[in-house]
Amino acid sequence: MTALNMLQIEFQERKIIMKTFRKADILIPKNVDLEKWSVVACDQYTSEPEYWERVKEKAGNEPSAFNIIFPEVYLSLNNSEERIEKINSEMKRYIDSGLFEEYKNTMVYVERGIGNGKTRKGIIGCIDLEDYDFTKGSGSLVRATEGTVLERIPPRVKIRENAPLELPHIMILIDDNKKKIIESISEKKEEFEVLYDFDLMMDGGHITGRRLSEAECDRIIKGMERLSEEFMSKYNMLDVPELIFAVGDGNHSLATAKTCWENLKKDLTDEEKETHPARFALCEIVNLHDDALQFEPIHRVVFDVDKDKLFEEMGKYYDISFINNGGQGFAYVSGEESGEIYVSNPSSRLTVGTLQNFLDWYTDRFGGRIDYIHGREVTMRLAAQKGNIGFILPAMSKNQLFPTVIADGALPRKTFSMGEANEKRYYLEAKRIR
């Protein structure tokens, strides 16, 4: 192959990057109390219905994203169809009443003050779902970082398939160790129009959003091209598909958007497929190397199990010890009892994978329900209840993320959390998908 041909191929690859993350038509509520409008991601506090009842109380009768999302804590109730119909109806009412101001073909720079006293920075735009594939072994430019639980997709498809709007809690990571793409905006942020600036409810911190100029949007896109150009040298990996965008939060939400798009486009013409709004998913891009971004472990609580039976089966499944033998270790809590378990013949390179493999096997055969908990204190409180066992896991280094996903594929599901539950993305902006 000639040098010219190689340059042509490289150029074509960069054109794909330019199209993958792009500007969006972003809807933001106007003339409303944004503190009451904005609520945390629906997949948080899934074992704490009291949290969501407090959110409902705070929102009151005023316009709120709470009325047009489906908190996962309610998924097990028997009124899903009724709730989905109400969500879609409320979305339409909000649109028809002129609740939103639409900012066409733009990106938003976000600064989020969080509990550790630091400020996390991000860029809101949209991802082309044609460049995303959540299946295992995918080599797409946008890739899942954890295993997707396929059973979790159908109920979420029901929520989205007839909805006129999407509200994102998706956060996608880029590996910009030079901190040139997002961080440089803070030095000139005063140049850009402030779209919102307020305190988030329920200890969510403070958030400010600024509309970026066309020139700044173009600079960001060119920065994504640079990541593509540096890919091979950065990871020292030949003949592997490029990974530029890694889904950090909202994996199942993005997988649902992809599934709905694949279903919808079957009935579209080629021309319609190019511009249909459902093809593009609104998200926030965050730099993996942002100083405020912390990887927190996601702990496990198993409900309605016999502790002694579970430990007995774990001892058959693995070689385990309750004293440190140099193996993979994690803590457990059950009632007033607590301790540590070490596995000398792990089934995964990551402790979370070793534990998850056993828990999936155990609950499939002996029953019980697993929930994935953000925060050590909540895990211990739930584990103290009769019939429950909590497992407290160590944190994963965020520098392991891109190399591991590139080399090995998706991590075990619920391996890490980008911050604590109250630091997750809040629903604020929206985009039409119909």
HELIX and SHEET records of a PDB file:
HELIX    1   1 ALA A    3  THR A   20  1                                  18    
HELIX    2   2 LEU A   34  TRP A   37  1                                   4    
HELIX    3   3 PRO A   49  ALA A   59  1                                  11    
HELIX    4   4 ALA A   65  ILE A   68  5                                   4    
HELIX    5   5 GLU A   72  TYR A   74  5                                   3    
HELIX    6   6 SER A   80  ASP A   96  1                                  17    
HELIX    7   7 LEU A  129  ASP A  131  5                                   3    
HELIX    8   8 LEU A  150  ARG A  152  5                                   3    
HELIX    9   9 ILE A  153  ARG A  160  1                                   8    
HELIX   10  10 GLU A  183  GLU A  191  5                                   9    
HELIX   11  11 GLU A  214  TYR A  235  1                                  22    
HELIX   12  12 ASN A  251  LYS A  265  1                                  15    
HELIX   13  13 ASP A  270  THR A  275  1                                   6    
HELIX   14  14 PRO A  277  ARG A  279  5                                   3    
HELIX   15  15 LYS A  307  TYR A  317  1                                  11    
HELIX   16  16 THR A  351  PHE A  366  1                                  16    
HELIX   17  17 ARG A  376  ALA A  383  1                                   8    
HELIX   18  18 LYS A  398  GLN A  400  5                                   3    
HELIX   19  19 LEU A  401  ASP A  408  1                                   8    
HELIX   20  20 ALA A  421  GLU A  423  5                                   3    
SHEET    1   A 5 PHE A  21  ARG A  22  0                                        
SHEET    2   A 5 THR A 119  ASP A 128 -1                                        
SHEET    3   A 5 VAL A 108  GLY A 113 -1                                        
SHEET    4   A 5 HIS A 206  ARG A 211 -1                                        
SHEET    5   A 5 GLU A 193  ASP A 199 -1                                        
SHEET    1   B 7 PHE A  21  ARG A  22  0                                        
SHEET    2   B 7 THR A 119  ASP A 128 -1                                        
SHEET    3   B 7 PHE A 280  ASN A 287 -1                                        
SHEET    4   B 7 MET A 171  ILE A 174  1                                        
SHEET    5   B 7 PHE A 245  ASP A 249 -1                                        
SHEET    6   B 7 VAL A 142  ALA A 144  1                                        
SHEET    7   B 7 TYR A 132  ASP A 133  1                                        
SHEET    1   C 2 ALA A  24  PRO A  29  0                                        
SHEET    2   C 2 PHE A 100  THR A 106 -1                                        
SHEET    1   D 2 VAL A  39  VAL A  40  0                                        
SHEET    2   D 2 TYR A 426  TYR A 427 -1                                        
SHEET    1   E 2 LEU A 165  GLU A 166  0                                        
SHEET    2   E 2 LYS A 431  ARG A 432 -1                                        
SHEET    1   F 6 ILE A 320  SER A 321  0                                        
SHEET    2   F 6 GLU A 337  VAL A 343 -1                                        
SHEET    3   F 6 GLN A 328  SER A 334 -1                                        
SHEET    4   F 6 ILE A 389  ILE A 392 -1                                        
SHEET    5   F 6 PHE A 295  PHE A 303 -1                                        
SHEET    6   F 6 ARG A 369  HIS A 374 -1                                        
SHEET    1   G 6 ILE A 320  SER A 321  0                                        
SHEET    2   G 6 GLU A 337  VAL A 343 -1                                        
SHEET    3   G 6 GLN A 328  SER A 334 -1                                        
SHEET    4   G 6 ILE A 389  ILE A 392 -1                                        
SHEET    5   G 6 PHE A 295  PHE A 303 -1                                        
SHEET    6   G 6 PHE A 416  MET A 418 -1                                        
END                                                                             
